[in-house]
Amino acid sequence: MPAVTIRNLSDETHRALKVRAATHHRSTEAEIRAILETAVRPADRLRLGSALADISRKAGLTNADVDALEQARDTTPAEPLTFG
């Protein structure tokens, strides 16, 4: 698992992190992980698969429709491009 080192963190920020961690009953390291996770992976982020499934439901598509598309799909392998 990757590790991150943070240099030149002010004493005030470090102290605030320790206090915040204590209020959440976890270590300072666990608190920093939680802060980073929340910052880069917010709970309300768009999830592509869920968005596509929602669009399909709103359009009234069913599994039978997907099966019909699969049966009608051209399964012939593509020919590689040639430059010459």
ZADO-1210 file (C-alpha; in nm, 4 decimals, padded with zeros to 6 digits):
<atoms>
<atom x="00.0000" y="00.0000" z="00.0000" code="MET" pos="1"/>
<atom x="00.1386" y="00.3445" z="-00.0854" code="PRO" pos="2"/>
<atom x="00.2661" y="00.5731" z="00.1869" code="ALA" pos="3"/>
<atom x="00.2702" y="00.9528" z="00.1865" code="VAL" pos="4"/>
<atom x="00.5045" y="01.1787" z="00.3802" code="THR" pos="5"/>
<atom x="00.3947" y="01.5339" z="00.4527" code="ILE" pos="6"/>
<atom x="00.6770" y="01.7743" z="00.5217" code="ARG" pos="7"/>
<atom x="00.6702" y="02.1274" z="00.6638" code="ASN" pos="8"/>
<atom x="00.3340" y="02.0870" z="00.8368" code="LEU" pos="9"/>
<atom x="00.2901" y="02.3701" z="01.0838" code="SER" pos="10"/>
<atom x="00.2756" y="02.2894" z="01.4541" code="ASP" pos="11"/>
<atom x="-00.0707" y="02.4462" z="01.4707" code="GLU" pos="12"/>
<atom x="-00.2025" y="02.2218" z="01.1933" code="THR" pos="13"/>
<atom x="-00.0492" y="01.9122" z="01.3498" code="HIS" pos="14"/>
<atom x="-00.1989" y="02.0019" z="01.6866" code="ARG" pos="15"/>
<atom x="-00.5413" y="02.0609" z="01.5247" code="ALA" pos="16"/>
<atom x="-00.5199" y="01.7221" z="01.3521" code="LEU" pos="17"/>
<atom x="-00.4414" y="01.5518" z="01.6821" code="LYS" pos="18"/>
<atom x="-00.7366" y="01.7226" z="01.8518" code="VAL" pos="19"/>
<atom x="-00.9691" y="01.6358" z="01.5644" code="ARG" pos="20"/>
<atom x="-00.8510" y="01.2734" z="01.5728" code="ALA" pos="21"/>
<atom x="-00.9117" y="01.2520" z="01.9456" code="ALA" pos="22"/>
<atom x="-01.2667" y="01.3838" z="01.9062" code="THR" pos="23"/>
<atom x="-01.3317" y="01.1095" z="01.6495" code="HIS" pos="24"/>
<atom x="-01.1665" y="00.8445" z="01.8710" code="HIS" pos="25"/>
<atom x="-00.8978" y="00.7515" z="01.6211" code="ARG" pos="26"/>
<atom x="-00.5275" y="00.7968" z="01.5650" code="SER" pos="27"/>
<atom x="-00.3884" y="01.1036" z="01.3922" code="THR" pos="28"/>
<atom x="-00.2884" y="00.8837" z="01.0986" code="GLU" pos="29"/>
<atom x="-00.6406" y="00.7410" z="01.0699" code="ALA" pos="30"/>
<atom x="-00.7835" y="01.0928" z="01.0867" code="GLU" pos="31"/>
<atom x="-00.5579" y="01.2115" z="00.8043" code="ILE" pos="32"/>
<atom x="-00.6647" y="00.9095" z="00.5960" code="ARG" pos="33"/>
<atom x="-01.0314" y="00.9923" z="00.6592" code="ALA" pos="34"/>
<atom x="-00.9787" y="01.3578" z="00.5631" code="ILE" pos="35"/>
<atom x="-00.8005" y="01.2621" z="00.2409" code="LEU" pos="36"/>
<atom x="-01.0648" y="01.0012" z="00.1489" code="GLU" pos="37"/>
<atom x="-01.3429" y="01.2547" z="00.1986" code="THR" pos="38"/>
<atom x="-01.1581" y="01.5174" z="-00.0035" code="ALA" pos="39"/>
<atom x="-01.0785" y="01.3046" z="-00.3069" code="VAL" pos="40"/>
<atom x="-01.3706" y="01.0589" z="-00.3002" code="ARG" pos="41"/>
<atom x="-01.6779" y="01.2523" z="-00.1856" code="PRO" pos="42"/>
<atom x="-01.9909" y="01.0480" z="-00.1145" code="ALA" pos="43"/>
<atom x="-02.1941" y="01.2478" z="-00.3669" code="ASP" pos="44"/>
<atom x="-01.9558" y="01.1892" z="-00.6591" code="ARG" pos="45"/>
<atom x="-02.0979" y="01.0684" z="-00.9872" code="LEU" pos="46"/>
<atom x="-02.0651" y="00.6934" z="-01.0270" code="ARG" pos="47"/>
<atom x="-02.0779" y="00.6111" z="-01.3960" code="LEU" pos="48"/>
<atom x="-02.2305" y="00.2641" z="-01.3654" code="GLY" pos="49"/>
<atom x="-02.5067" y="00.3864" z="-01.1358" code="SER" pos="50"/>
<atom x="-02.5759" y="00.6836" z="-01.3634" code="ALA" pos="51"/>
<atom x="-02.6052" y="00.4607" z="-01.6715" code="LEU" pos="52"/>
<atom x="-02.8335" y="00.2158" z="-01.4897" code="ALA" pos="53"/>
<atom x="-03.0541" y="00.5074" z="-01.3793" code="ASP" pos="54"/>
<atom x="-03.0759" y="00.6391" z="-01.7365" code="ILE" pos="55"/>
<atom x="-03.1691" y="00.2894" z="-01.8596" code="SER" pos="56"/>
<atom x="-03.4438" y="00.2557" z="-01.5985" code="ARG" pos="57"/>
<atom x="-03.5839" y="00.5998" z="-01.6841" code="LYS" pos="58"/>
<atom x="-03.5855" y="00.5041" z="-02.0533" code="ALA" pos="59"/>
<atom x="-03.7779" y="00.1869" z="-01.9687" code="GLY" pos="60"/>
<atom x="-03.5084" y="-00.0554" z="-02.0820" code="LEU" pos="61"/>
<atom x="-03.5274" y="-00.4091" z="-01.9490" code="THR" pos="62"/>
<atom x="-03.2951" y="-00.7091" z="-01.9474" code="ASN" pos="63"/>
<atom x="-03.4889" y="-00.8387" z="-02.2506" code="ALA" pos="64"/>
<atom x="-03.3899" y="-00.5221" z="-02.4396" code="ASP" pos="65"/>
<atom x="-03.0258" y="-00.5740" z="-02.3524" code="VAL" pos="66"/>
<atom x="-03.0479" y="-00.9386" z="-02.4612" code="ASP" pos="67"/>
<atom x="-03.2004" y="-00.8315" z="-02.7953" code="ALA" pos="68"/>
<atom x="-02.9175" y="-00.5846" z="-02.8496" code="LEU" pos="69"/>
<atom x="-02.6605" y="-00.8536" z="-02.7730" code="GLU" pos="70"/>
<atom x="-02.8187" y="-01.0908" z="-03.0243" code="GLN" pos="71"/>
<atom x="-02.8285" y="-00.8246" z="-03.2972" code="ALA" pos="72"/>
<atom x="-02.4710" y="-00.7119" z="-03.2357" code="ARG" pos="73"/>
<atom x="-02.2139" y="-00.7790" z="-03.5053" code="ASP" pos="74"/>
<atom x="-01.9592" y="-01.0137" z="-03.3494" code="THR" pos="75"/>
<atom x="-01.7260" y="-01.0223" z="-03.6502" code="THR" pos="76"/>
<atom x="-01.3718" y="-00.9432" z="-03.5321" code="PRO" pos="77"/>
<atom x="-01.2482" y="-00.6044" z="-03.6449" code="ALA" pos="78"/>
<atom x="-00.9745" y="-00.5904" z="-03.9029" code="GLU" pos="79"/>
<atom x="-00.6592" y="-00.4107" z="-03.7898" code="PRO" pos="80"/>
<atom x="-00.5792" y="-00.0790" z="-03.9539" code="LEU" pos="81"/>
<atom x="-00.3107" y="-00.0731" z="-04.2165" code="THR" pos="82"/>
<atom x="-00.1108" y="00.2329" z="-04.3099" code="PHE" pos="83"/>
<atom x="00.0321" y="00.1973" z="-04.6497" code="GLY" pos="84"/>
</atoms>
